[in-house]
Structures are given as C-alpha cells and as structure tokens.
Amino acid sequence: MNTYLVIAAAVVSLLMAFGLYRKNVSIKVEDARMREIAGYIQEGAMAYLKRQYIVMAVFAAVMTVVLLVVLNWQTAVCFVIGALFSVFAGFSGMMSATRANVRTAQKAKDGMSAALNVAFSGGAVLGLCVVGLGALGLSVLYLIFDGNNDILTGFSLGASSIALFARVGGGIYTKAADVGADLVGKVEAGIPEDDPRNPAVIGDNVGDNVGDVAGMGADLFESYVGSIVSAITLGAVTYSVTGAIFPLLLAAVGIAAAIIGTFFVKGDENASPHKALKTGTYVASAVVIVASLAMSWFFFGNLKSAFAIIFGLVVGVLIGIITVQSFPQILLAGIVLFASTTLFSFITLPVEIDASRRALAWLTSAGITNVRNHSAASSALRSAAYTYVVAALSSLATLIYYILIYSRSRD
C-alpha cells in the first residue's frame, strides 16, 4: 500500500509537469524575429541530442549485454529502464526550456512578474520530471522484483551512465560554443556579445540548453535515484522492509512539498525575483521537515532519522544560497574539498568492495548464518558494493558539474 502512494505521487508530478508545459506552449509568440531565432536554437538542440543519443545507445547496448552475462537479466532490464528514464528526464527539460525561453522574452514586455511565471514554469517541468520519473521507476521496480535491493542498483547504474555522457558532453559543448562565439563575434567581427547576426551565438544558446538543461536533468536524475537506492539498501540492512520503504515514502513527501512550494513562487514588480524563488524553497523545506519528524516517529519510534534528514536539508539550502550569491572563493574552496573526497572515494573503492566480499566469506566460513539468512546477507553485501561504485561515479559527476559552474562564474 505504501509503495502505491509513492507511485501516485510520481504520477501527479508528471501530470503537473505536462500541464505546465502545455500552459507555456499555449502562449503565442508575436514577434516573428523572436520565433525565427528560437526555431534555430530548437533545431540545433535537437540535432545535438540526436547525435549524442546515438552514441549513448551504443554504450547502453554494450553495458546491457555485459550485465546479462555477468549478473542477471533483471539487473540488465533495470539498467535499460534507468538509462531511458534519465534520457527522458533531460529531454523533457530541454523541450520545455527551448520553448519557455522565447516566451519568457515575450512576456517580459508585460513586466517582470509575467516573465518570472513563464520562466519558473518552464524550469519546473524539468524538476517535476526528474523526481516523478525517479520515484516512479524505483517504486514500480521495487514492487515487480519484490523489494530486491540488489536489482534496483541496475536502475541507478543506468541513470549514472547516461549522466556522465549528458553532463560532461553537454558541458564541453557549451563551453566550446561560448568561447568560439566570443572569439568570432567580439574579437574578429567587433560585434556585441550574443548578437544574433553571429551564427556562433546560436551554437552558444544551443549549448546552454543541451548542457545546462538536458545534461543537468540527467545529472540531477542520477543523483536523485542514486541517493534513494543507497538509502533503501542501508535501510533494508538495518530495519528490513520498513527501512527500505521509508526512503521511497520520503521521496513522495518531497514531491508533494515541491508541488506545494511552486504555488508560493509569485512574481512581484516591486520585489526581486530571487525572493519569490527563495520563498518556494523555504516553504517546501518546511513541509519536508514537519513530515520527516512525523514519519521518523511513526516508523522507528524516535527522531534520529528526522534529524539526519533535517541537517542534510539545511546544508542543501545553504549550498544553494552560497552558489546563487556567487562567492567564487567559497565555491573554489568547496571544489577543492569535494575533489579530495572524490579522490578518496576512488582510492578506497577496491578496499570497500573487497571488505564486502571478505565479510561474506567470513560469515560463510564461521557458519554464523543459516541458508536463508546467508542469502539475505549475500544480497545486502553485494548491494553495498554496487552502492560504493555508484557513489564514486556520482561524486565524480558532481565535481565536474561544480567545476563547470566555477568556470562560468569567471567569465
């Protein structure tokens, strides 16, 4: 029953994303020149993604065969589904962004409030698709495979694989296009930056969409799914079924909180749009805090889990405030620290995997567990080993993402 609540929340999220997309698309762009330039950007973004997806399809096919041979067909199927959902999350965000951009410019003629509503709705499509597809995929696969955490790691691996291609490839493209446009336009031709007469500017705008939207969508999807799978694995080892269901239900609460928060983002001609965006974030955070306290007490009879959630939430909000305020020194220091943790993750990866294998071997040789418990322990330790790999890849992708943010803040 609890898993069906997660599925319902995910479906509501996707339906709301579709509704916001349709609302934005219904806005008529009256300026013919704006429509023409927007059409070029959309065409370029689609051409890039088509080429990128062809390459990623080859990689996904090879990985699927490897998983079939090395592991089992269930993990391979989860891998394919995770990869497809990751692609769709990024693609849906890009489709929304390339249409919301020109309509935001159109609505800007009517004032800041109207432009903010269109821009926020366009961005909300990506966020709602990320959480909706992530929660839907995990909850449905959890039901189909009877809560086998071992198999769910395939879904996370599929998401991580696509994120590495989409985020890094898109980031390299957008940086190359940005620099190229500046060299051709400002240096060689002597025309203003982002002048539509410079064809390279179209490439720059294409890069912004495929890198910062489609690539980021896949990256966010990978981080979202990976964190939930990790929590499910640890929860199942510690609290059995209750511990596995708790992260999924918390994800459903997060979706509900995000939807509630969107209604508090209202533009005001006399106030900063940043204030409106922060209001939505704070409202959603408050909802999650209250819900986590209630859920922690109901499921575990204490507030330990809630405290962990609240501390993580507060840190996340603070990171958002710091990066939005663009403190380059703080951001650079964070990158250095994160690089050290990423390096540590890869250095200790073989040790962590070997420790899981040794623990299973010790349980077997010592005869501590019976046949039934041995199977469960084997599954849990194997899942932990996969989680180490996913965590290391996630750390690398996140590090590259923040390096790109820092490099762009220096422009």
C-alpha positions in Angstrom: 0.0 0.0 0.0 2.8 2.4 0.9 4.5 1.8 -2.5 1.3 2.7 -4.3 1.3 6.1 -2.6 4.8 6.7 -4.0 3.5 5.8 -7.5 0.5 8.1 -7.1 2.8 11.0 -6.1 5.1 10.3 -9.0 2.2 10.3 -11.5 0.8 13.6 -10.0 4.3 15.1 -10.5 4.4 14.0 -14.2 0.9 15.2 -14.8 1.7 18.6 -13.3 4.8 18.9 -15.4 2.8 18.1 -18.6 0.2 20.8 -17.5 2.9 23.4 -17.0 4.5 22.6 -20.4 1.1 22.9 -22.2 0.4 26.2 -20.4 3.7 27.7 -21.6 3.4 26.3 -25.2 -0.1 27.9 -25.4 1.5 31.4 -25.1 1.7 32.9 -28.6 5.0 34.5 -29.6 4.0 37.6 -31.6 7.5 38.7 -32.7 8.5 37.0 -36.0 12.2 37.6 -35.4 12.0 36.0 -32.0 10.2 33.0 -33.4 12.9 32.6 -36.1 15.8 32.7 -33.7 14.1 30.4 -31.2 13.5 28.0 -34.1 17.2 27.9 -34.9 18.0 27.1 -31.2 15.4 24.4 -31.0 16.7 22.8 -34.3 20.3 22.9 -33.1 19.4 21.4 -29.7 17.5 18.6 -31.3 20.4 17.9 -33.8 22.9 17.7 -30.9 20.8 15.4 -28.8 20.0 13.1 -31.7 23.8 12.6 -32.3 24.5 12.2 -28.6 21.7 9.7 -28.0 23.0 7.6 -30.9 26.4 7.3 -29.2 24.8 6.6 -25.8 22.6 3.9 -27.3 25.7 2.0 -28.4 27.2 2.3 -24.9 23.9 1.3 -23.3 23.6 -1.8 -25.5 27.1 -3.0 -24.7 26.5 -2.5 -21.0 23.2 -4.3 -21.2 25.0 -7.4 -22.7 27.7 -7.2 -20.1 25.2 -7.1 -17.2 23.3 -10.0 -18.8 26.4 -12.1 -18.9 28.0 -11.1 -15.6 24.9 -10.6 -13.4 21.3 -11.4 -14.5 18.6 -10.3 -16.8 16.7 -8.4 -14.1 19.6 -6.1 -13.4 20.1 -5.6 -17.1 16.4 -4.6 -17.6 16.6 -2.2 -14.7 19.7 -0.7 -16.3 17.9 -0.1 -19.5 14.9 1.4 -17.8 17.2 3.7 -15.7 19.0 4.9 -18.8 15.8 5.5 -20.7 14.2 7.4 -17.8 17.4 9.5 -17.4 17.3 10.4 -21.1 13.6 11.3 -21.0 14.2 13.5 -17.9 16.8 15.5 -19.6 15.0 15.6 -22.9 11.7 16.8 -21.4 13.5 19.6 -19.6 15.3 20.7 -22.8 12.0 20.6 -24.8 10.4 22.8 -22.1 13.4 25.2 -21.9 13.7 25.8 -25.6 10.0 26.8 -25.8 9.9 28.7 -22.5 12.9 30.9 -23.3 11.3 32.8 -26.2 8.0 33.0 -24.3 9.8 34.4 -21.3 11.2 37.1 -23.6 7.7 37.7 -25.0 6.1 38.0 -21.5 9.0 40.3 -20.4 7.3 43.0 -22.4 4.4 42.8 -19.9 6.6 43.0 -16.9 8.9 41.1 -14.6 6.2 39.2 -12.9 4.8 37.7 -16.1 8.2 36.8 -17.3 9.1 35.1 -14.0 5.9 32.9 -14.1 6.8 31.6 -17.6 10.5 31.1 -16.8 9.7 29.3 -13.5 7.1 27.1 -15.1 9.5 26.1 -17.8 12.1 25.1 -15.3 9.7 23.4 -13.0 8.9 20.9 -15.8 12.5 19.6 -15.6 12.4 19.3 -11.8 9.0 17.6 -11.7 10.0 15.1 -14.4 13.2 14.3 -12.6 11.5 13.4 -9.3 8.4 11.9 -11.0 10.4 9.6 -13.2 12.8 8.7 -10.5 10.2 7.8 -7.9 8.0 6.1 -10.4 10.8 3.9 -11.8 12.1 2.9 -8.3 8.7 2.2 -6.8 7.4 0.1 -9.7 10.6 -1.9 -10.0 10.6 -2.4 -6.2 7.1 -3.9 -6.5 7.9 -6.0 -9.5 11.0 -7.6 -8.1 9.7 -8.0 -4.5 11.9 -5.4 -2.9 15.2 -6.9 -4.2 17.7 -4.1 -3.5 20.3 -6.0 -5.5 18.4 -5.5 -8.7 17.5 -1.8 -8.0 21.1 -0.9 -8.3 20.8 -1.6 -12.1 18.3 1.3 -12.3 20.8 3.6 -10.6 23.7 2.4 -12.7 21.7 3.2 -15.9 21.0 6.7 -14.7 24.6 7.3 -13.7 25.9 6.1 -17.1 23.7 8.5 -19.1 24.5 11.4 -16.7 28.2 11.0 -17.4 27.7 11.3 -21.1 25.0 14.0 -21.0 26.5 16.3 -18.3 30.2 16.1 -19.4 29.5 16.1 -23.1 27.0 18.9 -22.9 29.3 20.9 -20.6 32.2 20.6 -23.0 30.0 21.6 -26.0 28.5 24.7 -24.3 31.9 25.9 -23.1 33.5 25.4 -26.6 30.5 27.2 -28.2 30.7 30.1 -25.7 34.4 30.7 -26.2 34.0 30.3 -30.0 31.2 32.8 -30.2 33.2 35.4 -28.2 36.2 34.9 -30.4 34.3 35.2 -33.7 32.0 38.0 -32.6 33.7 40.3 -30.2 37.3 39.7 -31.3 37.2 39.1 -35.0 34.0 40.8 -36.2 33.7 43.5 -33.5 30.0 43.0 -32.9 28.3 42.9 -29.4 28.2 39.7 -27.4 25.2 37.5 -28.1 24.4 39.3 -31.3 22.0 37.2 -33.4 24.0 38.1 -36.5 26.8 35.9 -35.3 25.9 32.2 -36.1 28.1 31.1 -33.3 25.7 32.7 -30.8 23.1 30.2 -31.9 25.5 27.5 -31.1 26.2 29.1 -27.7 22.5 29.1 -26.9 22.1 25.5 -28.1 24.9 24.6 -25.7 23.2 26.4 -22.8 20.1 24.2 -23.4 21.8 20.8 -24.0 24.4 21.3 -21.3 22.7 23.3 -18.6 19.2 21.8 -19.1 19.3 18.3 -20.8 22.7 17.5 -19.2 21.7 18.8 -15.8 18.4 17.0 -16.0 20.2 13.7 -16.4 22.7 14.6 -13.7 20.0 15.5 -11.2 18.1 12.3 -12.1 21.3 10.2 -11.4 21.9 12.0 -8.1 18.3 11.7 -7.0 18.0 8.0 -7.9 21.4 7.1 -6.5 20.7 8.7 -3.1 17.3 6.8 -2.8 18.9 3.5 -3.8 21.6 4.0 -1.3 19.1 4.8 1.4 17.0 1.8 0.5 20.0 -0.5 0.7 21.1 0.8 4.1 17.6 0.9 5.4 16.9 -2.7 4.4 20.0 -4.0 6.1 19.2 -2.0 9.3 15.4 -2.1 9.5 14.3 -4.7 6.9 11.2 -3.8 4.9 10.4 -0.8 6.9 13.8 0.7 6.3 13.5 0.1 2.6 10.0 1.7 2.3 10.9 4.8 4.3 13.2 6.4 1.7 10.5 5.9 -1.0 7.8 7.5 1.1 10.1 10.3 1.9 10.6 10.9 -1.8 6.8 11.0 -2.2 6.7 13.6 0.6 9.4 15.6 -1.2 7.4 15.6 -4.4 4.3 16.8 -2.5 6.4 19.5 -0.9 7.8 20.6 -4.2 4.4 20.9 -5.7 3.2 22.9 -2.8 6.2 25.2 -3.0 5.6 26.0 -6.6 2.3 27.8 -5.7 4.3 30.2 -3.4 6.5 31.4 -6.2 4.7 34.6 -7.3 6.4 37.4 -9.1 6.1 41.0 -7.8 7.1 44.0 -9.9 8.4 45.8 -6.8 10.4 42.8 -5.4 13.4 40.8 -6.5 12.5 37.5 -8.4 15.1 35.8 -6.2 12.9 36.5 -3.2 10.0 34.7 -4.8 12.1 31.7 -5.7 13.5 31.5 -2.2 10.0 31.6 -0.7 9.1 28.5 -2.7 12.2 26.7 -1.5 11.7 27.6 2.1 8.0 26.5 2.1 8.9 23.2 0.5 11.7 22.7 3.0 9.4 23.4 5.9 6.9 20.8 4.7 9.7 18.2 4.4 10.9 19.0 8.0 7.5 18.6 9.5 6.8 15.4 7.5 10.2 13.8 8.3 9.6 14.3 12.1 6.2 12.6 11.9 7.5 9.8 9.7 10.6 9.1 11.8 8.5 8.8 14.9 5.8 6.7 13.2 8.2 4.2 11.5 11.1 4.0 14.1 9.7 5.4 17.3 12.4 8.0 17.5 13.6 11.2 15.7 17.1 10.1 14.7 16.2 9.7 11.1 14.4 13.0 11.0 17.5 14.8 12.4 19.7 13.3 9.7 17.1 14.5 7.1 16.8 18.0 8.5 20.6 18.5 8.7 21.0 17.4 5.1 18.2 19.6 4.0 19.6 22.7 5.8 23.0 22.1 4.3 21.5 21.8 0.9 19.6 25.1 1.2 22.8 26.8 2.5 24.8 25.5 -0.5 22.1 26.9 -2.8 22.3 30.3 -1.1 26.1 30.3 -1.4 26.2 29.4 -5.0 23.4 31.8 -6.0 25.2 34.6 -4.2 28.3 33.8 -6.3 31.0 33.8 -3.8 33.8 32.4 -6.0 36.3 31.9 -3.2 33.9 29.8 -1.2 32.9 27.9 -4.3 36.5 27.2 -5.2 37.3 26.1 -1.6 34.3 23.7 -1.8 35.5 22.3 -5.1 38.9 21.6 -3.6 37.3 19.8 -0.7 35.0 17.9 -2.9 37.8 16.9 -5.2 39.6 15.4 -2.2 36.5 13.4 -1.2 36.1 12.2 -4.8 39.7 11.1 -4.9 39.3 9.3 -1.6 36.1 7.5 -3.0 38.0 6.1 -5.9 41.1 5.2 -3.9 39.1 3.3 -1.3 36.7 1.8 -3.8 38.6 -1.5 -4.2 39.1 -1.7 -0.4 35.3 -1.3 0.2 34.3 -3.9 -2.4 36.9 -6.3 -1.0 35.6 -5.7 2.5 32.1 -6.7 1.5 33.5 -9.9 -0.1 35.6 -10.7 3.0 32.6 -10.2 5.3 30.5 -12.6 3.3 33.4 -15.1 3.2 33.8 -14.8 7.0 30.0 -15.4 7.6 30.2 -18.5 5.4 33.3 -20.0 6.9 32.3 -19.3 10.5 28.9 -20.8 10.0 27.2 -17.9 11.7 24.2 -17.7 9.4 21.8 -20.4 8.1 21.0 -20.9 4.4 18.1 -18.4 4.5 20.0 -15.7 6.3 23.1 -16.3 4.2 21.2 -15.5 1.0 19.9 -12.2 2.6 23.4 -11.2 3.8 24.9 -12.0 0.4 22.3 -9.8 -1.3 22.9 -6.9 1.2 26.7 -7.0 0.9 26.6 -7.2 -2.8 24.2 -4.2 -2.9 26.6 -2.3 -0.7 29.4 -3.0 -3.1 27.4 -1.7 -6.0 26.4 1.4 -3.9 30.1 2.2 -3.5 30.6 2.2 -7.3 27.5 4.4 -7.8 28.6 6.8 -5.1 32.0 7.2 -6.6 30.6 7.9 -10.0 28.1 10.3 -8.6 30.8 12.1 -6.7 32.9 12.5 -9.9 29.9 13.8 -11.9 29.0 16.3 -9.2 32.6 17.5 -9.0 32.7 18.1 -12.8 29.4 20.0 -12.5 30.7 22.4 -9.9 33.9 22.9 -11.8 31.8 24.0 -14.8 29.8 26.3 -12.6 33.0 27.9 -11.3 34.5 28.3 -14.8 31.4 30.0 -16.0 31.3 32.4 -13.0 34.8 33.5 -14.0 33.6 34.6 -17.5 
